[in-house]
Amino acid sequence: MKRFLLYLLRWQLSTPILALCLIFFASLGTTMATIVSNLIGGIIFFWVDKWIFKINPPHT
């Protein structure tokens, strides 16, 4: 349950961060601003999600 609540908090925090990115990159046009914002969100939140879910690489 703790992980789920952390994930929900992370999800809510992503909204204003991505909105700021969209505003900042608006001059690129809607589609490009969305693409760039989502890439930035992926870069940031990959690490947050990894921490929340403690993703371990498979053992080889």
ABEGO torsion letter per residue (X at the ends): XAAAAAAAAAAAAAAAAAAAAAAAAAAAEAAAAAAAAAAAAAAAAAAAAAAAAGBBBBBX
